[in-house]
Structure formats: C-alpha cells, structure tokens
Amino acid sequence: MSSQLVDAHAHFLHAGCGRTDWADVNAARFRAGAKMGITCHVASVLGSYGFTSPTYFPSPADVTAGNDAMLALCESEGARVRMLVTVNPNHTAHALAELKRCLKRGAIGVKLLASRRADDPLLDPICAFAAEHALPLLHHIWQHRTREWPNQEISDGADLARLAVRHPRVSFILAHIGGGGDYQHTFHAVRDVPNILADISGSGVDRGMLDDAVCQIGAGRLLFGTDLTMETGLAKLRALGATGLLSDGEIEDIKWRNAARIFGAARLGVA
C-alpha cells in the first residue's frame, strides 16, 4: 500500500480573519494531518472568513488578501501544501485576474463559495479558464437545497450537474458529501455526470454514507478530504477499510490516485 494521502479539501486561516489564534489553528491542522498520514493538503483561504466582508460574498480586496496568504503558506511549507484559488464570480474581471496571477505562482485549482448558484452563467468565464488550464474546480455544495438560506446563494448537486454538463472538459469537485443534508439526493443528481467527483469531507459520518457513495458513483469518483473538521476526516479514513466494498486499489484511488489524476501528479507532487 502507498504512503500517499491527499486531502483534496482543506482550509487555512490567516492574520486578516479576525482570530488571534489563527496561527495555532493552522499548526494544529498540520499536526493532525501528520498523525493521519496526510502528505499533501490541497487548500484555500476564504477571504477574511466574514471578518471584513461577508463570508460567501467576499470583497475583491479580501479575496486577494486571502489568496496572498495562501500563496505565502505554499511557499513556506513546500510540498505538503498546494493551492486552490478562491474567487468570487460576482466580480468577473477580478476573478480571472486572480486565477492568472495565482496560476503563475503554482496554484493547481479553483475554489468557489456560495457566492452565485452553480448553474449561473457568471460561472462560465471561470470554468472556461479552468478548462483551458486543466484546473479542477471545487464548489461549495449543500446536499439537497430545499429553500433559500440567508447570506449565501447555495447550490446542490443538481445545480452543479448543470454546470458540469456545460463544461465537460473541467473536473468538478462536489464539496463535502458529509457536510449536511440529503446526500442520497446528491448521488442521484451527479451519478450520470462523469466529470463530477465528490469529496467525502464534512462533519457528517453517517453509517452507510460511504457505502452508498461507492455503490452509486463509484470509487473512481471519490476524493478523500477533511474540510474544517480533521477528526471526522480521520473517521472516514478509517471507514474506507470497513465498508467491505473496496479493494486495496480502490482505497488508494480515494486516498490519492483520483486526486493525482485530476490535478496532475506533477502539480500535486505525488508519484
């Protein structure tokens, strides 16, 4: 078995997020990741995390500051961190400028928040850029959107599926199937859209969730991830070997090989 483990959905804090303990939180993530065996954190910084502009509608200044912090972290930490560029599609010119700027400095993917519904045409220029440069796109998702939620324009798997059909050359990562809501709705919505992969992060660790994910969309379209909660990431990591459905090779696919396929092994720094 390989020693590789790629966390395809991670976040770090920075000095502009309004928390005095931000550096301690980052250090704790690295310590927990090392104990879990994570060899690469594919991560983003979400603007100011709501401190100086809304979390899901970050200002251009906050987006740039967060991306700057993420670039600095990549430079200081080397191979164990890779960057997803956070963008707000409501500011098209700024979003494209951030993608170009950060790609030149080693970013390997795109992070979209609940700033605009996934099937909105405002996402098309970002997806076109992602297709041109082979950048996977991680989209924040609620597992079955049944109503509007305040201060965010939330998307679910059906919304993301419509976007993915429009952009078949882009690999889309559907965020945190364990993040709350009806993941069965998600599996049904994306089952027949092959350029959508789902990450298994999120605080939910329901018995049977991973089993159903494997049965409905397959091990070849699942990615290990932690999001904000490292302890539930560990629970899911341990659960991979307990489903009874996965071969050793399929577990390796989820742990790192699927990530290497969509991001590129060289960009990700794995072999």
C-alpha positions in Angstrom: 0.0 0.0 0.0 1.2 3.5 -0.8 2.0 6.0 1.9 0.3 8.8 0.0 -2.7 10.6 1.3 -4.1 13.7 -0.4 -6.5 16.0 1.5 -8.4 17.4 -1.5 -10.4 19.9 0.5 -8.6 21.8 3.2 -8.7 25.3 4.6 -6.2 27.5 6.5 -6.6 30.8 8.4 -4.6 34.0 8.2 -3.9 37.2 10.1 -6.8 39.0 8.5 -9.5 36.6 9.6 -10.3 38.3 12.9 -9.0 35.4 15.1 -5.9 35.9 17.3 -5.4 32.1 17.3 -5.2 31.7 13.6 -1.6 30.5 13.5 -2.3 28.0 16.3 -5.2 26.6 14.3 -3.0 26.2 11.2 -0.3 24.5 13.3 -2.9 22.1 14.8 -4.1 21.2 11.3 -0.6 20.3 10.2 0.0 18.2 13.4 -3.3 16.3 12.9 -2.6 15.8 9.3 0.8 14.4 10.0 -0.7 11.9 12.5 -3.3 10.9 9.9 -0.7 10.4 7.3 -1.7 13.4 5.0 1.1 14.0 2.6 -0.5 17.0 0.8 -3.1 19.5 1.8 -4.9 21.0 -1.2 -6.2 24.1 0.4 -7.8 27.5 0.1 -8.2 30.6 2.3 -11.7 32.1 2.1 -11.1 35.8 2.0 -11.4 37.2 5.6 -13.8 34.4 6.6 -16.5 37.1 7.1 -14.4 39.5 9.2 -14.3 42.4 6.9 -16.7 41.3 4.1 -19.4 38.6 4.0 -18.0 35.0 4.0 -19.9 33.9 0.9 -19.7 37.3 -0.9 -16.1 38.3 -0.2 -14.9 41.6 -1.5 -12.1 41.7 -4.2 -9.7 43.1 -1.6 -10.5 40.2 0.9 -10.2 37.6 -1.9 -6.8 39.0 -2.9 -5.6 39.1 0.7 -6.7 35.5 1.4 -5.0 34.3 -1.8 -1.9 36.1 -0.9 -1.9 34.3 2.5 -2.4 31.0 0.8 0.5 31.7 -1.7 2.8 32.6 1.2 1.8 29.4 3.1 2.6 27.3 0.0 6.0 28.9 -0.3 6.8 28.4 3.4 5.5 24.8 3.6 6.7 23.4 0.3 5.4 20.0 -1.0 2.9 19.4 1.8 0.6 22.3 0.7 -1.0 23.1 -2.7 -3.3 26.0 -3.5 -6.9 26.4 -4.7 -7.5 30.0 -5.8 -10.6 31.4 -4.1 -12.7 33.6 -6.4 -16.0 35.5 -6.2 -17.8 35.1 -9.6 -19.8 38.2 -9.0 -16.6 40.1 -9.8 -15.6 38.5 -13.1 -12.6 40.6 -14.1 -11.1 40.4 -10.6 -11.8 36.6 -10.5 -10.0 36.0 -13.8 -7.1 38.2 -12.8 -6.7 36.3 -9.5 -6.7 33.0 -11.4 -4.0 34.2 -13.8 -1.9 35.7 -11.0 -2.0 32.7 -8.7 -1.6 30.1 -11.5 1.7 31.7 -12.4 2.8 31.1 -8.8 1.8 27.4 -8.6 -1.9 27.2 -7.8 -3.5 24.0 -9.1 -7.2 24.5 -8.8 -10.2 26.8 -8.2 -12.4 27.2 -5.1 -15.9 28.6 -5.4 -18.1 29.5 -2.4 -21.8 30.0 -2.2 -21.4 33.4 -4.0 -23.5 32.5 -7.0 -25.6 29.4 -7.8 -23.5 26.8 -9.6 -25.6 26.9 -12.8 -25.4 30.7 -13.1 -23.8 32.0 -16.4 -21.5 34.1 -14.3 -19.5 31.0 -13.6 -18.9 30.3 -17.3 -15.8 32.5 -17.7 -14.2 30.9 -14.7 -15.0 27.4 -16.0 -13.6 28.3 -19.4 -10.3 29.4 -17.8 -10.3 26.2 -15.7 -10.8 24.1 -18.9 -8.0 26.0 -20.7 -5.5 25.4 -17.9 -6.7 22.0 -16.7 -7.6 23.3 -13.2 -10.1 21.3 -11.2 -12.9 23.4 -9.6 -14.1 22.7 -6.0 -17.6 24.1 -5.4 -19.2 24.5 -2.0 -22.4 22.4 -2.0 -25.4 21.8 0.2 -26.6 18.2 0.0 -30.1 19.0 -1.4 -31.2 22.6 -1.5 -34.9 22.8 -0.4 -35.1 26.6 0.3 -33.1 29.8 0.2 -30.6 30.4 3.0 -29.6 33.9 4.2 -26.3 35.5 3.3 -25.4 32.9 0.7 -26.5 31.6 -2.7 -26.4 28.0 -2.0 -26.1 25.2 -4.6 -26.7 21.5 -4.6 -25.6 18.6 -6.7 -28.3 19.2 -9.3 -27.2 22.8 -9.8 -23.5 21.7 -10.1 -24.5 18.9 -12.6 -26.0 21.5 -15.0 -22.7 23.5 -14.8 -20.6 20.4 -15.4 -22.6 19.4 -18.4 -21.9 22.8 -19.9 -18.2 22.4 -19.2 -17.3 18.7 -19.9 -13.5 19.5 -20.0 -13.5 20.6 -16.4 -13.2 18.3 -13.4 -15.6 19.5 -10.8 -15.2 18.6 -7.1 -18.5 18.5 -5.3 -17.7 19.5 -1.7 -18.3 17.6 1.5 -20.9 14.9 1.0 -20.8 14.7 4.8 -21.5 18.4 5.1 -25.1 18.1 6.0 -28.3 17.4 4.1 -29.6 14.6 1.8 -26.5 13.0 0.2 -28.8 10.4 -1.5 -30.2 13.3 -3.5 -26.7 14.3 -4.4 -25.7 10.8 -5.5 -28.7 10.6 -7.8 -28.1 14.1 -9.2 -24.5 13.6 -10.2 -24.4 9.8 -10.9 -24.5 10.3 -14.7 -22.2 13.3 -14.9 -18.7 11.8 -15.1 -16.7 15.0 -14.7 -18.1 15.5 -11.2 -16.1 13.9 -8.4 -17.3 14.1 -4.8 -15.1 14.7 -1.8 -16.0 12.7 1.4 -15.3 15.5 3.8 -17.7 17.2 6.2 -18.8 16.8 9.8 -21.3 14.0 8.9 -20.1 10.5 9.4 -23.3 8.6 8.9 -23.0 4.8 8.8 -23.6 3.7 5.2 -22.8 7.1 3.6 -19.5 5.9 2.1 -21.1 2.6 1.2 -23.8 4.4 -0.8 -21.3 6.7 -2.4 -19.2 3.8 -3.6 -22.3 1.9 -4.9 -23.9 4.9 -6.6 -21.0 6.9 -8.1 -18.0 4.6 -7.7 -14.6 4.7 -6.0 -13.1 6.2 -9.2 -15.0 9.4 -8.5 -14.4 9.9 -4.8 -11.7 12.0 -3.1 -10.5 12.0 0.5 -10.9 15.4 2.2 -11.3 16.9 5.6 -12.7 20.4 5.1 -12.7 22.1 8.5 -13.0 19.0 10.8 -10.0 16.8 10.9 -11.5 14.4 13.4 -14.3 13.4 11.0 -11.8 13.2 8.2 -10.0 10.6 10.3 -13.2 8.7 10.9 -13.9 8.5 7.2 -10.3 7.5 6.5 -10.7 4.6 8.9 -14.1 3.7 7.4 -12.7 3.2 4.0 -11.3 -0.1 5.1 -14.5 -1.1 6.9 -17.1 -0.9 4.2 -16.2 -4.3 2.8 -16.8 -2.9 -0.7 -13.4 -1.6 -1.6 -10.3 -3.3 -2.8 -6.9 -2.1 -1.7 -6.5 -0.5 -5.1 -9.8 1.4 -4.8 -8.9 2.7 -1.3 -5.7 4.0 -2.9 -7.8 5.7 -5.6 -9.8 7.5 -3.0 -6.8 8.3 -0.8 -4.7 9.9 -3.6 -4.8 8.5 -7.1 -8.0 10.1 -8.1 -6.6 13.5 -6.9 -3.4 12.8 -8.9 -5.5 12.1 -12.0 -7.5 15.3 -12.0 -4.9 17.7 -10.6 -1.9 16.0 -12.3 0.7 14.0 -10.4 3.4 16.5 -11.1 1.4 19.5 -10.0 0.3 17.7 -6.9 3.8 16.4 -6.1 2.9 12.7 -5.9 4.2 9.7 -7.7 
